[in-house]
Amino acid sequence: MEPDRLLAYDYWANQQSLYAMRQLPQPHPANKIFSHIVAIQEFWLARATRLARPQPRRR
């Protein structure tokens, strides 16, 4: 699969997940799992594009 299509699909899938998570009572354990998934995606994207490692977000 071409990188552009893969990134477009990933964006679409993340949007679908966020929509579904908004329907859940908050706070929900899925929030932590999804946050981890997004952080790892950012890490690997930075690594694949040879950018500086993204810094953890402060709460």
PDB file as gemmi writes it, atoms N, CA and C in Angstrom:
CRYST1    1.000    1.000    1.000  90.00  90.00  90.00 P 1                      
ATOM      1  N   MET A   1       0.856  -1.174   0.000  1.00  0.00           N  
ATOM      2  CA  MET A   1       0.000   0.000   0.000  1.00  0.00           C  
ATOM      3  C   MET A   1       0.902   1.238   0.000  1.00  0.00           C  
ATOM      4  N   GLU A   2       0.514   2.247  -0.783  1.00  0.00           N  
ATOM      5  CA  GLU A   2       1.301   3.480  -0.835  1.00  0.00           C  
ATOM      6  C   GLU A   2       1.210   4.228   0.494  1.00  0.00           C  
ATOM      7  N   PRO A   3       2.296   4.921   0.865  1.00  0.00           N  
ATOM      8  CA  PRO A   3       2.295   5.644   2.148  1.00  0.00           C  
ATOM      9  C   PRO A   3       1.152   6.654   2.275  1.00  0.00           C  
ATOM     10  N   ASP A   4       0.825   7.363   1.200  1.00  0.00           N  
ATOM     11  CA  ASP A   4      -0.258   8.344   1.277  1.00  0.00           C  
ATOM     12  C   ASP A   4      -1.603   7.689   1.583  1.00  0.00           C  
ATOM     13  N   ARG A   5      -1.849   6.559   0.955  1.00  0.00           N  
ATOM     14  CA  ARG A   5      -3.106   5.843   1.223  1.00  0.00           C  
ATOM     15  C   ARG A   5      -3.132   5.296   2.638  1.00  0.00           C  
ATOM     16  N   LEU A   6      -1.995   4.787   3.074  1.00  0.00           N  
ATOM     17  CA  LEU A   6      -1.905   4.241   4.428  1.00  0.00           C  
ATOM     18  C   LEU A   6      -2.150   5.333   5.466  1.00  0.00           C  
ATOM     19  N   LEU A   7      -1.541   6.496   5.281  1.00  0.00           N  
ATOM     20  CA  LEU A   7      -1.751   7.597   6.215  1.00  0.00           C  
ATOM     21  C   LEU A   7      -3.195   8.096   6.181  1.00  0.00           C  
ATOM     22  N   ALA A   8      -3.788   8.145   4.987  1.00  0.00           N  
ATOM     23  CA  ALA A   8      -5.187   8.571   4.877  1.00  0.00           C  
ATOM     24  C   ALA A   8      -6.103   7.584   5.605  1.00  0.00           C  
ATOM     25  N   TYR A   9      -5.832   6.295   5.440  1.00  0.00           N  
ATOM     26  CA  TYR A   9      -6.632   5.293   6.135  1.00  0.00           C  
ATOM     27  C   TYR A   9      -6.452   5.411   7.644  1.00  0.00           C  
ATOM     28  N   ASP A  10      -5.217   5.593   8.075  1.00  0.00           N  
ATOM     29  CA  ASP A  10      -4.940   5.723   9.504  1.00  0.00           C  
ATOM     30  C   ASP A  10      -5.678   6.921  10.088  1.00  0.00           C  
ATOM     31  N   TYR A  11      -5.668   8.038   9.359  1.00  0.00           N  
ATOM     32  CA  TYR A  11      -6.394   9.233   9.806  1.00  0.00           C  
ATOM     33  C   TYR A  11      -7.888   8.925   9.922  1.00  0.00           C  
ATOM     34  N   TRP A  12      -8.438   8.290   8.899  1.00  0.00           N  
ATOM     35  CA  TRP A  12      -9.868   7.945   8.909  1.00  0.00           C  
ATOM     36  C   TRP A  12     -10.183   7.023  10.094  1.00  0.00           C  
ATOM     37  N   ALA A  13      -9.355   5.997  10.301  1.00  0.00           N  
ATOM     38  CA  ALA A  13      -9.599   5.052  11.391  1.00  0.00           C  
ATOM     39  C   ALA A  13      -9.522   5.741  12.750  1.00  0.00           C  
ATOM     40  N   ASN A  14      -8.563   6.653  12.907  1.00  0.00           N  
ATOM     41  CA  ASN A  14      -8.459   7.383  14.171  1.00  0.00           C  
ATOM     42  C   ASN A  14      -9.693   8.251  14.400  1.00  0.00           C  
ATOM     43  N   GLN A  15     -10.190   8.890  13.348  1.00  0.00           N  
ATOM     44  CA  GLN A  15     -11.402   9.704  13.484  1.00  0.00           C  
ATOM     45  C   GLN A  15     -12.597   8.844  13.896  1.00  0.00           C  
ATOM     46  N   GLN A  16     -12.713   7.664  13.311  1.00  0.00           N  
ATOM     47  CA  GLN A  16     -13.798   6.751  13.672  1.00  0.00           C  
ATOM     48  C   GLN A  16     -13.682   6.329  15.136  1.00  0.00           C  
ATOM     49  N   SER A  17     -12.463   6.057  15.569  1.00  0.00           N  
ATOM     50  CA  SER A  17     -12.246   5.659  16.965  1.00  0.00           C  
ATOM     51  C   SER A  17     -12.599   6.793  17.915  1.00  0.00           C  
ATOM     52  N   LEU A  18     -12.175   8.008  17.573  1.00  0.00           N  
ATOM     53  CA  LEU A  18     -12.498   9.155  18.419  1.00  0.00           C  
ATOM     54  C   LEU A  18     -14.006   9.371  18.511  1.00  0.00           C  
ATOM     55  N   TYR A  19     -14.689   9.233  17.395  1.00  0.00           N  
ATOM     56  CA  TYR A  19     -16.146   9.393  17.403  1.00  0.00           C  
ATOM     57  C   TYR A  19     -16.780   8.359  18.341  1.00  0.00           C  
ATOM     58  N   ALA A  20     -16.347   7.116  18.223  1.00  0.00           N  
ATOM     59  CA  ALA A  20     -16.909   6.057  19.068  1.00  0.00           C  
ATOM     60  C   ALA A  20     -16.588   6.304  20.542  1.00  0.00           C  
ATOM     61  N   MET A  21     -15.380   6.776  20.822  1.00  0.00           N  
ATOM     62  CA  MET A  21     -14.982   7.012  22.213  1.00  0.00           C  
ATOM     63  C   MET A  21     -15.762   8.162  22.839  1.00  0.00           C  
ATOM     64  N   ARG A  22     -16.172   9.129  22.026  1.00  0.00           N  
ATOM     65  CA  ARG A  22     -16.974  10.245  22.564  1.00  0.00           C  
ATOM     66  C   ARG A  22     -18.337   9.776  23.061  1.00  0.00           C  
ATOM     67  N   GLN A  23     -18.766   8.619  22.577  1.00  0.00           N  
ATOM     68  CA  GLN A  23     -20.059   8.076  22.995  1.00  0.00           C  
ATOM     69  C   GLN A  23     -19.966   7.343  24.327  1.00  0.00           C  
ATOM     70  N   LEU A  24     -18.758   7.068  24.783  1.00  0.00           N  
ATOM     71  CA  LEU A  24     -18.553   6.312  26.018  1.00  0.00           C  
ATOM     72  C   LEU A  24     -18.638   7.218  27.237  1.00  0.00           C  
ATOM     73  N   PRO A  25     -19.021   6.667  28.383  1.00  0.00           N  
ATOM     74  CA  PRO A  25     -18.967   7.457  29.612  1.00  0.00           C  
ATOM     75  C   PRO A  25     -17.505   7.809  29.912  1.00  0.00           C  
ATOM     76  N   GLN A  26     -17.301   8.996  30.424  1.00  0.00           N  
ATOM     77  CA  GLN A  26     -15.930   9.469  30.684  1.00  0.00           C  
ATOM     78  C   GLN A  26     -15.677   9.576  32.179  1.00  0.00           C  
ATOM     79  N   PRO A  27     -14.494   9.324  32.651  1.00  0.00           N  
ATOM     80  CA  PRO A  27     -13.347   8.787  31.917  1.00  0.00           C  
ATOM     81  C   PRO A  27     -13.537   7.301  31.608  1.00  0.00           C  
ATOM     82  N   HIS A  28     -12.873   6.835  30.564  1.00  0.00           N  
ATOM     83  CA  HIS A  28     -13.010   5.446  30.137  1.00  0.00           C  
ATOM     84  C   HIS A  28     -11.619   4.872  29.892  1.00  0.00           C  
ATOM     85  N   PRO A  29     -11.394   3.596  30.222  1.00  0.00           N  
ATOM     86  CA  PRO A  29     -10.071   2.991  30.005  1.00  0.00           C  
ATOM     87  C   PRO A  29      -9.600   3.076  28.549  1.00  0.00           C  
ATOM     88  N   ALA A  30     -10.532   3.142  27.610  1.00  0.00           N  
ATOM     89  CA  ALA A  30     -10.148   3.218  26.197  1.00  0.00           C  
ATOM     90  C   ALA A  30      -9.348   4.482  25.902  1.00  0.00           C  
ATOM     91  N   ASN A  31      -9.552   5.542  26.680  1.00  0.00           N  
ATOM     92  CA  ASN A  31      -8.815   6.793  26.452  1.00  0.00           C  
ATOM     93  C   ASN A  31      -7.316   6.572  26.593  1.00  0.00           C  
ATOM     94  N   LYS A  32      -6.920   5.857  27.610  1.00  0.00           N  
ATOM     95  CA  LYS A  32      -5.497   5.614  27.850  1.00  0.00           C  
ATOM     96  C   LYS A  32      -4.899   4.755  26.738  1.00  0.00           C  
ATOM     97  N   ILE A  33      -5.635   3.748  26.322  1.00  0.00           N  
ATOM     98  CA  ILE A  33      -5.154   2.863  25.256  1.00  0.00           C  
ATOM     99  C   ILE A  33      -5.013   3.638  23.952  1.00  0.00           C  
ATOM    100  N   PHE A  34      -6.024   4.441  23.615  1.00  0.00           N  
ATOM    101  CA  PHE A  34      -5.974   5.205  22.374  1.00  0.00           C  
ATOM    102  C   PHE A  34      -4.853   6.238  22.424  1.00  0.00           C  
ATOM    103  N   SER A  35      -4.638   6.869  23.565  1.00  0.00           N  
ATOM    104  CA  SER A  35      -3.535   7.823  23.711  1.00  0.00           C  
ATOM    105  C   SER A  35      -2.197   7.145  23.448  1.00  0.00           C  
ATOM    106  N   HIS A  36      -2.051   5.934  23.949  1.00  0.00           N  
ATOM    107  CA  HIS A  36      -0.822   5.181  23.723  1.00  0.00           C  
ATOM    108  C   HIS A  36      -0.644   4.890  22.231  1.00  0.00           C  
ATOM    109  N   ILE A  37      -1.706   4.476  21.569  1.00  0.00           N  
ATOM    110  CA  ILE A  37      -1.636   4.167  20.137  1.00  0.00           C  
ATOM    111  C   ILE A  37      -1.208   5.398  19.344  1.00  0.00           C  
ATOM    112  N   VAL A  38      -1.806   6.539  19.635  1.00  0.00           N  
ATOM    113  CA  VAL A  38      -1.464   7.768  18.922  1.00  0.00           C  
ATOM    114  C   VAL A  38      -0.011   8.164  19.193  1.00  0.00           C  
ATOM    115  N   ALA A  39       0.433   8.045  20.418  1.00  0.00           N  
ATOM    116  CA  ALA A  39       1.819   8.390  20.750  1.00  0.00           C  
ATOM    117  C   ALA A  39       2.806   7.500  19.991  1.00  0.00           C  
ATOM    118  N   ILE A  40       2.509   6.228  19.913  1.00  0.00           N  
ATOM    119  CA  ILE A  40       3.387   5.306  19.183  1.00  0.00           C  
ATOM    120  C   ILE A  40       3.360   5.610  17.690  1.00  0.00           C  
ATOM    121  N   GLN A  41       2.199   5.958  17.157  1.00  0.00           N  
ATOM    122  CA  GLN A  41       2.124   6.342  15.744  1.00  0.00           C  
ATOM    123  C   GLN A  41       3.009   7.559  15.476  1.00  0.00           C  
ATOM    124  N   GLU A  42       2.949   8.550  16.354  1.00  0.00           N  
ATOM    125  CA  GLU A  42       3.790   9.744  16.192  1.00  0.00           C  
ATOM    126  C   GLU A  42       5.267   9.377  16.256  1.00  0.00           C  
ATOM    127  N   PHE A  43       5.622   8.506  17.179  1.00  0.00           N  
ATOM    128  CA  PHE A  43       7.012   8.070  17.320  1.00  0.00           C  
ATOM    129  C   PHE A  43       7.512   7.421  16.035  1.00  0.00           C  
ATOM    130  N   TRP A  44       6.745   6.459  15.507  1.00  0.00           N  
ATOM    131  CA  TRP A  44       7.191   5.750  14.309  1.00  0.00           C  
ATOM    132  C   TRP A  44       7.161   6.636  13.073  1.00  0.00           C  
ATOM    133  N   LEU A  45       6.216   7.548  12.986  1.00  0.00           N  
ATOM    134  CA  LEU A  45       6.197   8.475  11.856  1.00  0.00           C  
ATOM    135  C   LEU A  45       7.439   9.364  11.886  1.00  0.00           C  
ATOM    136  N   ALA A  46       7.782   9.868  13.059  1.00  0.00           N  
ATOM    137  CA  ALA A  46       8.986  10.686  13.195  1.00  0.00           C  
ATOM    138  C   ALA A  46      10.223   9.870  12.831  1.00  0.00           C  
ATOM    139  N   ARG A  47      10.257   8.653  13.262  1.00  0.00           N  
ATOM    140  CA  ARG A  47      11.400   7.796  12.954  1.00  0.00           C  
ATOM    141  C   ARG A  47      11.480   7.497  11.459  1.00  0.00           C  
ATOM    142  N   ALA A  48      10.340   7.227  10.853  1.00  0.00           N  
ATOM    143  CA  ALA A  48      10.313   6.903   9.426  1.00  0.00           C  
ATOM    144  C   ALA A  48      10.701   8.100   8.567  1.00  0.00           C  
ATOM    145  N   THR A  49      10.378   9.284   9.027  1.00  0.00           N  
ATOM    146  CA  THR A  49      10.701  10.488   8.262  1.00  0.00           C  
ATOM    147  C   THR A  49      11.976  11.143   8.762  1.00  0.00           C  
ATOM    148  N   ARG A  50      12.639  10.492   9.730  1.00  0.00           N  
ATOM    149  CA  ARG A  50      13.911  10.958  10.298  1.00  0.00           C  
ATOM    150  C   ARG A  50      13.802  12.323  10.973  1.00  0.00           C  
ATOM    151  N   LEU A  51      12.648  12.612  11.516  1.00  0.00           N  
ATOM    152  CA  LEU A  51      12.476  13.840  12.271  1.00  0.00           C  
ATOM    153  C   LEU A  51      12.922  13.607  13.703  1.00  0.00           C  
ATOM    154  N   ALA A  52      13.052  14.683  14.429  1.00  0.00           N  
ATOM    155  CA  ALA A  52      13.382  14.558  15.844  1.00  0.00           C  
ATOM    156  C   ALA A  52      12.275  13.795  16.549  1.00  0.00           C  
ATOM    157  N   ARG A  53      12.654  13.069  17.574  1.00  0.00           N  
ATOM    158  CA  ARG A  53      11.672  12.301  18.336  1.00  0.00           C  
ATOM    159  C   ARG A  53      10.668  13.257  18.980  1.00  0.00           C  
ATOM    160  N   PRO A  54       9.374  12.996  18.788  1.00  0.00           N  
ATOM    161  CA  PRO A  54       8.371  13.878  19.416  1.00  0.00           C  
ATOM    162  C   PRO A  54       8.470  13.837  20.935  1.00  0.00           C  
ATOM    163  N   GLN A  55       8.273  14.961  21.529  1.00  0.00           N  
ATOM    164  CA  GLN A  55       8.323  15.062  22.974  1.00  0.00           C  
ATOM    165  C   GLN A  55       6.984  14.630  23.573  1.00  0.00           C  
ATOM    166  N   PRO A  56       7.029  13.962  24.731  1.00  0.00           N  
ATOM    167  CA  PRO A  56       5.757  13.574  25.382  1.00  0.00           C  
ATOM    168  C   PRO A  56       4.929  14.816  25.709  1.00  0.00           C  
ATOM    169  N   ARG A  57       3.645  14.670  25.569  1.00  0.00           N  
ATOM    170  CA  ARG A  57       2.743  15.781  25.900  1.00  0.00           C  
ATOM    171  C   ARG A  57       2.578  15.852  27.405  1.00  0.00           C  
ATOM    172  N   ARG A  58       2.644  17.041  27.919  1.00  0.00           N  
ATOM    173  CA  ARG A  58       2.440  17.264  29.355  1.00  0.00           C  
ATOM    174  C   ARG A  58       0.968  17.446  29.615  1.00  0.00           C  
ATOM    175  N   ARG A  59       0.496  16.903  30.715  1.00  0.00           N  
ATOM    176  CA  ARG A  59      -0.919  17.058  31.065  1.00  0.00           C  
ATOM    177  C   ARG A  59      -1.110  18.284  31.900  1.00  0.00           C  
TER     178      ARG A  59                                                      
END                                                                             
